[in-house]
Amino acid sequence: MKIVLDRPRCEGHGLCEEAAPQLMHLDDEGELVLDHEEIGEADVALANAAARVCPVAALRVI
């Protein structure tokens, strides 16, 4: 599976980082960085949680 970020849509709220800090983080400028775009079965729940909490729907898990 894969996490897809719609960068122009992301506003840097950081809720996704709180939900899945193992998979993503905000850099010093407030930009979201995906540490792992490709994810294994063990991380699917975390990735889905991060996508769910994004207030601007900038993340998708496919």
Phi, psi and omega in degrees: 000168186216145172262130180244128179253126173269087188306315180299333181279332185294131179250003175073033179294327177087002179295324179295321178298320177295324182283328185216065182295342177285342187250339185202161176204160174269134179279184183297341180260006179082013178270138178285133177240124175275117178285332181218106175282316176276129182234150177268175181303327182295335184256002183298317181297319178296315180297318178295321177297317179298317180295321181295321185276351181294118182289346180244010178053048180272351181243142173224148174248121180235000000 
